[in-house]
Amino acid sequence: MRDTNGPTLELKNLNVFFGNSHALQGVDLVLRQGILSVVGRNGMGKTTLCNAIMGLVPVTSGSISFGGKPLVGVNPADIARSGIGYVPQGRRIWRSLTVDEHLELVAKREGSWTKDRVYSTFPRLAERRQNLGGHLSGGEQQMLAIGRALLLNPNLLVMDEPTEGLAPMIVHQVEDTLIRLAESGGVDVLVIEQNIGVACAVSEQVAIMVNGRINRTLEAASLADDTNLQQALLGVGRHAHDEPGQSGRRQETAARPTFGPQRVYLSNPKIPYRWSQPVPVRVIEGSARTRTEPRSRNGETGRTLRPVARQHAETVLIAGTLDTKGDELRYLRDRLDGHGLRVQIADLSTSGKPSGAEIPPHVIAGFHPRGVRGVFTGDRGSAVSGMAIAFERWIRNHPGVAGIIGAGGSGATALVTPAMQSLPVGVPKLVVSTVASGDVSEYVGPTDILMLHSVADVQGINTITRDVLANAAAALAGMVNNRAQGALQETADKPAVGLTMFGVTTPCVQRITSALDGPYDCLVFHATGVGGRSMEKLLDSGKLAAIIDITTTEVCDMIAGGVFAASEDRFGASIRTENPYIGACGALDMVNFRDPDSVPERYRNRNLYMHNPQITLMRTSPEENDRIGRWIGERLNRMNGPVRFFLPEGGVSALDREGQPFWDPEADAALFHALEDSVRQTSGRRLVRSPHNINEDAFADEVLRAFRELHDVSGRLAAGAIENV
């Protein structure tokens, strides 16, 4: 029997030889619980370590114990049966077997991991279940290799280079899967990884392997921030521009007697000629530029490279490309310094030029799924997009951000806003941008980013940019200080409930909010695409205690090409948080377009209804409703928390009832059938048919009863609040 009180995996003085080659040299390693990452360069013995654990190579001396049980000398098949799953480097998928056949070979009748759960975890595999292994992409093969190992229902998962060669999106999914596995408490994971960003993201502890030995084990956060250690032990973390004499040049610059913003005047803004008149003072002042030099503090040479605060939200970030916007970013820094804030510059430059920022580019680039290689590609387009991905991942791993500000054109705006969107709602976010006077929906997304038009291009400090940047710094400082004083916590004692609404579902939502008002803080979101994303953003951020997703109409626009479309991540927050989910088919009878002329030609002969001069609605067909129902059904299947999804048989909107323009029982029946056919109903996940129209009081009362039932059981809302509903 395994010793469940001791470490999951323990290696003591492990030695492995291949002929005269000493591959593992006295390895000592302990995995107590959760995830442990092992990093190292090629040829350091990482794969040999995995093979030794799995009994695939002979151990010369030393011991390996799994839950207190010795493994040295045990047959590999018996090691696997003892509760260790192995995901080998290179996946090792059979090219001639289908996905389903791979999983069927190892599926057990007992245990929490089943084929259905694997397909729920990796929906892409469910879509490709009949495809041969040789026809899968690298990412799909990696999903299959992980799913195959999980079907053994192991207590320990050993993974050798799980993200090697994968696209960034798949790397994110593998990371999320590992973290969820560890959080579930059922599986511990040993991850062998070359990508430092991945290793530090999934594990709190990282062991560094050098020349067949475990050189040291340290906190993941320390390794992520220590570029000197990365360079010394792993050969990463620096670039050719980090010359040995760089610090000396910084010291020389920092020794100048004046620091901060300096006004530089030209007595003759225009080249004078023989008959030139004296230049007025106002013209000279208006033409002055501001230069901000890097400076020292407390007599130190250069600015101290300090990690972002992890325990308290006390650091304001200035994000941008220091190689092209140095004067502007330093000007912002000094204005924010003047407001008494702790400030650091995060340099997102991709040129490879030296950086004097507290957070230099290579530190951020290390968080790319492929490490710094994914950013410093030599191609400007891929480098910028790679840095945007790296910065978003970096900021998710640095919770001590009190506020963030960026400045620049469209490129700089695209660099900083994805990271800003990943921050919780309420953390001040401001961008001074040349594109702020146009459509900024892609930059702002579902969150609370403040866009300030720069008026003139953000190129140097001049009459216009000086005022605009100073105002931006003052605005951010005010927001940060206001948040620090707790002025935004006045309603923290009332749990917040998010509800989705459209004009055609308003009576239902109004009755529900009226019943909940008092014990709850009801937040209603207009289901216009960004509304649903905003609600889910708040749920992800922990600012919503519950959601009542009455109006899921954004899925219609996503399926049929309307203007208020949901993203592919619709319902994702409920999947991730595992909170109780209450939803309904609200307004799934319509697709939204702008004025009548905007309706695509292929839809001109459909049932159209002019909601107002700016919005034209199109009735969904039975075929579209079948697709909508199945898409929603698959998302509901991925929710592990309690689910109640309502099917109002009397119509899904104010327009979908007898005598109204969108009354179509056949189309509604197709929707309900698709949902019932695709949703795997359990005691926790249920579809609820109601004989009422969605706007009838009786329907709203059914939803309220479900709300009371789920949250009474889950206990996630404030004590005593439910009894008042």
Solvent accessible surface area in square Angstrom, and as a share of the most:
residue,aa,sasa,rsa
1,M,227,1.01
2,R,61,0.22
3,D,68,0.35
4,T,111,0.64
5,N,146,0.75
6,G,29,0.27
7,P,31,0.19
8,T,7,0.04
9,L,2,0.01
10,E,41,0.18
11,L,1,0.01
12,K,112,0.48
13,N,89,0.46
14,L,0,0.00
15,N,19,0.10
16,V,0,0.00
17,F,81,0.34
18,F,97,0.41
19,G,70,0.67
20,N,157,0.80
21,S,65,0.42
22,H,68,0.30
23,A,20,0.16
24,L,0,0.00
25,Q,43,0.19
26,G,24,0.23
27,V,0,0.00
28,D,85,0.44
29,L,7,0.03
30,V,57,0.33
31,L,5,0.03
32,R,160,0.58
33,Q,146,0.65
34,G,20,0.19
35,I,19,0.10
36,L,9,0.04
37,S,0,0.00
38,V,0,0.00
39,V,1,0.00
40,G,3,0.03
41,R,106,0.39
42,N,115,0.59
43,G,77,0.74
44,M,28,0.12
45,G,14,0.13
46,K,13,0.06
47,T,48,0.28
48,T,20,0.12
49,L,0,0.00
50,C,0,0.00
51,N,24,0.12
52,A,4,0.03
53,I,0,0.00
54,M,10,0.04
55,G,26,0.25
56,L,84,0.42
57,V,24,0.14
58,P,107,0.67
59,V,30,0.17
60,T,85,0.49
61,S,51,0.33
62,G,35,0.34
63,S,51,0.33
64,I,1,0.00
65,S,28,0.18
66,F,0,0.00
67,G,0,0.00
68,G,54,0.52
69,K,86,0.37
70,P,95,0.60
71,L,3,0.02
72,V,63,0.36
73,G,83,0.80
74,V,45,0.26
75,N,86,0.44
76,P,49,0.31
77,A,44,0.34
78,D,65,0.33
79,I,1,0.00
80,A,29,0.22
81,R,174,0.63
82,S,28,0.18
83,G,10,0.09
84,I,1,0.00
85,G,0,0.00
86,Y,36,0.14
87,V,0,0.00
88,P,9,0.06
89,Q,67,0.30
90,G,51,0.50
91,R,39,0.14
92,R,143,0.52
93,I,22,0.11
94,W,136,0.48
95,R,172,0.63
96,S,89,0.57
97,L,48,0.24
98,T,19,0.11
99,V,0,0.00
100,D,30,0.15
101,E,80,0.36
102,H,0,0.00
103,L,0,0.00
104,E,103,0.46
105,L,111,0.55
106,V,39,0.23
107,A,38,0.30
108,K,83,0.35
109,R,246,0.90
110,E,120,0.54
111,G,46,0.44
112,S,78,0.50
113,W,14,0.05
114,T,56,0.33
115,K,48,0.20
116,D,76,0.39
117,R,88,0.32
118,V,1,0.00
119,Y,9,0.03
120,S,24,0.15
121,T,18,0.10
122,F,1,0.00
123,P,41,0.26
124,R,102,0.37
125,L,0,0.00
126,A,29,0.23
127,E,123,0.55
128,R,53,0.19
129,R,90,0.33
130,Q,126,0.56
131,N,45,0.23
132,L,64,0.32
133,G,0,0.00
134,G,19,0.18
135,H,119,0.53
136,L,13,0.07
137,S,60,0.39
138,G,30,0.29
139,G,9,0.09
140,E,10,0.05
141,Q,35,0.15
142,Q,4,0.02
143,M,4,0.02
144,L,0,0.00
145,A,0,0.00
146,I,0,0.00
147,G,0,0.00
148,R,32,0.12
149,A,4,0.03
150,L,0,0.00
151,L,0,0.00
152,L,47,0.24
153,N,37,0.19
154,P,4,0.02
155,N,60,0.31
156,L,0,0.00
157,L,0,0.00
158,V,0,0.00
159,M,0,0.00
160,D,1,0.01
161,E,11,0.05
162,P,0,0.00
163,T,9,0.05
164,E,84,0.38
165,G,74,0.72
166,L,6,0.03
167,A,56,0.44
168,P,41,0.26
169,M,151,0.68
170,I,32,0.16
171,V,1,0.01
172,H,53,0.24
173,Q,44,0.20
174,V,1,0.00
175,E,13,0.06
176,D,70,0.36
177,T,2,0.01
178,L,1,0.00
179,I,57,0.29
180,R,96,0.35
181,L,6,0.03
182,A,26,0.20
183,E,134,0.60
184,S,72,0.46
185,G,64,0.61
186,G,47,0.45
187,V,7,0.04
188,D,24,0.13
189,V,0,0.00
190,L,0,0.00
191,V,0,0.00
192,I,0,0.00
193,E,3,0.01
194,Q,73,0.32
195,N,16,0.08
196,I,21,0.10
197,G,3,0.03
198,V,0,0.00
199,A,0,0.00
200,C,14,0.08
201,A,25,0.20
202,V,13,0.07
203,S,6,0.04
204,E,142,0.64
205,Q,68,0.30
206,V,0,0.00
207,A,0,0.00
208,I,0,0.00
209,M,0,0.00
210,V,26,0.15
211,N,89,0.46
212,G,2,0.02
213,R,130,0.47
214,I,32,0.16
215,N,68,0.35
216,R,110,0.40
217,T,70,0.41
218,L,33,0.16
219,E,90,0.40
220,A,6,0.05
221,A,39,0.30
222,S,56,0.36
223,L,0,0.00
224,A,8,0.06
225,D,47,0.24
226,D,57,0.29
227,T,22,0.13
228,N,87,0.45
229,L,23,0.12
230,Q,14,0.06
231,Q,76,0.34
232,A,74,0.57
233,L,20,0.10
234,L,8,0.04
235,G,39,0.37
236,V,53,0.31
237,G,4,0.04
238,R,110,0.40
239,H,45,0.20
240,A,93,0.72
241,H,29,0.13
242,D,43,0.22
243,E,90,0.40
244,P,131,0.82
245,G,41,0.39
246,Q,25,0.11
247,S,73,0.47
248,G,41,0.39
249,R,121,0.44
250,R,83,0.30
251,Q,95,0.42
252,E,132,0.59
253,T,35,0.20
254,A,8,0.06
255,A,80,0.62
256,R,115,0.42
257,P,127,0.80
258,T,81,0.47
259,F,75,0.31
260,G,4,0.04
261,P,60,0.38
262,Q,40,0.18
263,R,101,0.37
264,V,36,0.21
265,Y,110,0.42
266,L,102,0.51
267,S,77,0.50
268,N,76,0.39
269,P,45,0.29
270,K,171,0.72
271,I,163,0.83
272,P,72,0.45
273,Y,155,0.59
274,R,208,0.76
275,W,183,0.64
276,S,48,0.31
277,Q,145,0.64
278,P,117,0.74
279,V,46,0.27
280,P,65,0.41
281,V,105,0.61
282,R,184,0.67
283,V,54,0.31
284,I,37,0.19
285,E,89,0.40
286,G,31,0.30
287,S,50,0.32
288,A,2,0.01
289,R,114,0.42
290,T,3,0.02
291,R,92,0.34
292,T,1,0.00
293,E,22,0.10
294,P,50,0.32
295,R,42,0.15
296,S,25,0.16
297,R,78,0.28
298,N,152,0.78
299,G,76,0.73
300,E,84,0.38
301,T,82,0.47
302,G,12,0.12
303,R,29,0.11
304,T,65,0.38
305,L,112,0.56
306,R,76,0.28
307,P,79,0.50
308,V,3,0.02
309,A,15,0.12
310,R,80,0.29
311,Q,154,0.68
312,H,129,0.58
313,A,67,0.52
314,E,85,0.38
315,T,0,0.00
316,V,1,0.01
317,L,0,0.00
318,I,0,0.00
319,A,0,0.00
320,G,1,0.01
321,T,23,0.14
322,L,22,0.11
323,D,48,0.25
324,T,82,0.48
325,K,26,0.11
326,G,8,0.08
327,D,44,0.23
328,E,4,0.02
329,L,0,0.00
330,R,43,0.16
331,Y,4,0.02
332,L,0,0.00
333,R,3,0.01
334,D,13,0.07
335,R,99,0.36
336,L,0,0.00
337,D,31,0.16
338,G,70,0.67
339,H,82,0.37
340,G,68,0.65
341,L,24,0.12
342,R,65,0.24
343,V,0,0.00
344,Q,0,0.00
345,I,3,0.02
346,A,0,0.00
347,D,2,0.01
348,L,0,0.00
349,S,4,0.02
350,T,32,0.19
351,S,64,0.41
352,G,25,0.24
353,K,119,0.51
354,P,72,0.45
355,S,11,0.07
356,G,39,0.37
357,A,3,0.03
358,E,8,0.03
359,I,8,0.04
360,P,15,0.10
361,P,5,0.03
362,H,17,0.07
363,V,19,0.11
364,I,0,0.00
365,A,0,0.00
366,G,17,0.16
367,F,9,0.04
368,H,5,0.02
369,P,3,0.02
370,R,107,0.39
371,G,13,0.13
372,V,26,0.15
373,R,176,0.64
374,G,3,0.03
375,V,0,0.00
376,F,50,0.21
377,T,58,0.34
378,G,85,0.82
379,D,82,0.42
380,R,185,0.67
381,G,49,0.47
382,S,47,0.31
383,A,5,0.04
384,V,31,0.18
385,S,61,0.39
386,G,3,0.03
387,M,0,0.00
388,A,15,0.11
389,I,51,0.26
390,A,0,0.00
391,F,0,0.00
392,E,42,0.19
393,R,11,0.04
394,W,3,0.01
395,I,2,0.01
396,R,143,0.52
397,N,50,0.25
398,H,2,0.01
399,P,97,0.61
400,G,2,0.02
401,V,5,0.03
402,A,8,0.06
403,G,0,0.00
404,I,0,0.00
405,I,0,0.00
406,G,0,0.00
407,A,3,0.02
408,G,0,0.00
409,G,19,0.18
410,S,61,0.39
411,G,33,0.32
412,A,16,0.13
413,T,0,0.00
414,A,46,0.36
415,L,6,0.03
416,V,2,0.01
417,T,3,0.02
418,P,41,0.26
419,A,0,0.00
420,M,0,0.00
421,Q,43,0.19
422,S,29,0.19
423,L,11,0.05
424,P,57,0.36
425,V,31,0.18
426,G,20,0.19
427,V,9,0.05
428,P,9,0.05
429,K,2,0.01
430,L,1,0.00
431,V,1,0.01
432,V,1,0.00
433,S,0,0.00
434,T,44,0.25
435,V,41,0.24
436,A,19,0.15
437,S,84,0.54
438,G,50,0.48
439,D,122,0.63
440,V,33,0.19
441,S,62,0.40
442,E,147,0.66
443,Y,46,0.18
444,V,29,0.17
445,G,9,0.08
446,P,26,0.16
447,T,15,0.09
448,D,62,0.32
449,I,13,0.07
450,L,83,0.41
451,M,31,0.14
452,L,60,0.30
453,H,69,0.31
454,S,1,0.01
455,V,101,0.58
456,A,33,0.26
457,D,85,0.44
458,V,1,0.01
459,Q,111,0.50
460,G,25,0.24
461,I,5,0.03
462,N,54,0.28
463,T,61,0.36
464,I,76,0.38
465,T,2,0.01
466,R,32,0.12
467,D,85,0.44
468,V,19,0.11
469,L,2,0.01
470,A,15,0.12
471,N,98,0.50
472,A,0,0.00
473,A,0,0.00
474,A,46,0.36
475,A,42,0.33
476,L,0,0.00
477,A,1,0.01
478,G,41,0.39
479,M,66,0.29
480,V,10,0.06
481,N,54,0.28
482,N,58,0.30
483,R,66,0.24
484,A,86,0.67
485,Q,145,0.64
486,G,31,0.30
487,A,42,0.33
488,L,96,0.48
489,Q,98,0.43
490,E,143,0.64
491,T,78,0.45
492,A,75,0.58
493,D,116,0.60
494,K,70,0.30
495,P,18,0.12
496,A,15,0.11
497,V,0,0.00
498,G,0,0.00
499,L,0,0.00
500,T,0,0.00
501,M,47,0.21
502,F,15,0.06
503,G,47,0.45
504,V,11,0.06
505,T,0,0.00
506,T,29,0.17
507,P,66,0.42
508,C,1,0.01
509,V,1,0.00
510,Q,108,0.48
511,R,96,0.35
512,I,0,0.00
513,T,25,0.14
514,S,84,0.54
515,A,38,0.29
516,L,0,0.00
517,D,99,0.51
518,G,46,0.44
519,P,28,0.17
520,Y,1,0.00
521,D,43,0.22
522,C,33,0.20
523,L,61,0.30
524,V,66,0.38
525,F,28,0.12
526,H,108,0.48
527,A,0,0.00
528,T,31,0.18
529,G,3,0.03
530,V,62,0.36
531,G,8,0.07
532,G,0,0.00
533,R,85,0.31
534,S,25,0.16
535,M,0,0.00
536,E,13,0.06
537,K,26,0.11
538,L,22,0.11
539,L,4,0.02
540,D,64,0.33
541,S,36,0.23
542,G,63,0.60
543,K,83,0.35
544,L,6,0.03
545,A,23,0.18
546,A,0,0.00
547,I,4,0.02
548,I,0,0.00
549,D,0,0.00
550,I,0,0.00
551,T,0,0.00
552,T,0,0.00
553,T,1,0.00
554,E,1,0.00
555,V,0,0.00
556,C,0,0.00
557,D,1,0.00
558,M,40,0.18
559,I,33,0.17
560,A,7,0.06
561,G,49,0.47
562,G,12,0.12
563,V,59,0.34
564,F,29,0.12
565,A,39,0.30
566,A,8,0.06
567,S,41,0.26
568,E,124,0.56
569,D,66,0.34
570,R,4,0.02
571,F,1,0.01
572,G,1,0.01
573,A,0,0.00
574,S,2,0.01
575,I,23,0.12
576,R,116,0.42
577,T,44,0.25
578,E,67,0.30
579,N,20,0.11
580,P,1,0.01
581,Y,1,0.00
582,I,0,0.00
583,G,0,0.00
584,A,0,0.00
585,C,0,0.00
586,G,0,0.00
587,A,0,0.00
588,L,0,0.00
589,D,0,0.00
590,M,1,0.00
591,V,0,0.00
592,N,2,0.01
593,F,6,0.03
594,R,118,0.43
595,D,60,0.31
596,P,55,0.35
597,D,122,0.63
598,S,49,0.32
599,V,1,0.01
600,P,36,0.22
601,E,136,0.61
602,R,167,0.61
603,Y,20,0.08
604,R,103,0.38
605,N,156,0.80
606,R,69,0.25
607,N,69,0.35
608,L,62,0.31
609,Y,76,0.29
610,M,106,0.48
611,H,85,0.38
612,N,56,0.29
613,P,93,0.59
614,Q,116,0.52
615,I,20,0.10
616,T,4,0.02
617,L,3,0.02
618,M,0,0.00
619,R,9,0.03
620,T,2,0.01
621,S,22,0.14
622,P,36,0.22
623,E,121,0.54
624,E,15,0.07
625,N,0,0.00
626,D,45,0.23
627,R,131,0.48
628,I,1,0.00
629,G,0,0.00
630,R,88,0.32
631,W,50,0.18
632,I,0,0.00
633,G,0,0.00
634,E,89,0.40
635,R,28,0.10
636,L,0,0.00
637,N,5,0.03
638,R,61,0.22
639,M,3,0.01
640,N,113,0.58
641,G,11,0.11
642,P,42,0.27
643,V,1,0.00
644,R,12,0.04
645,F,0,0.00
646,F,5,0.02
647,L,0,0.00
648,P,0,0.00
649,E,72,0.32
650,G,18,0.18
651,G,0,0.00
652,V,0,0.00
653,S,0,0.00
654,A,37,0.28
655,L,16,0.08
656,D,0,0.00
657,R,88,0.32
658,E,144,0.65
659,G,75,0.72
660,Q,78,0.35
661,P,59,0.37
662,F,1,0.00
663,W,85,0.30
664,D,42,0.22
665,P,73,0.46
666,E,121,0.54
667,A,0,0.00
668,D,6,0.03
669,A,55,0.43
670,A,23,0.18
671,L,0,0.00
672,F,6,0.03
673,H,110,0.49
674,A,0,0.00
675,L,0,0.00
676,E,66,0.30
677,D,84,0.43
678,S,17,0.11
679,V,9,0.05
680,R,91,0.33
681,Q,90,0.40
682,T,75,0.43
683,S,101,0.65
684,G,28,0.27
685,R,30,0.11
686,R,96,0.35
687,L,21,0.11
688,V,36,0.21
689,R,107,0.39
690,S,0,0.00
691,P,93,0.59
692,H,49,0.22
693,N,1,0.01
694,I,0,0.00
695,N,18,0.09
696,E,61,0.27
697,D,81,0.42
698,A,40,0.31
699,F,0,0.00
700,A,0,0.00
701,D,42,0.22
702,E,31,0.14
703,V,0,0.00
704,L,16,0.08
705,R,131,0.48
706,A,9,0.07
707,F,0,0.00
708,R,81,0.30
709,E,74,0.33
710,L,6,0.03
711,H,3,0.01
712,D,76,0.40
713,V,124,0.71
714,S,38,0.24
715,G,57,0.55
716,R,116,0.42
717,L,18,0.09
718,A,45,0.35
719,A,109,0.84
720,G,46,0.44
721,A,8,0.06
722,I,9,0.05
723,E,130,0.58
724,N,102,0.52
725,V,41,0.23
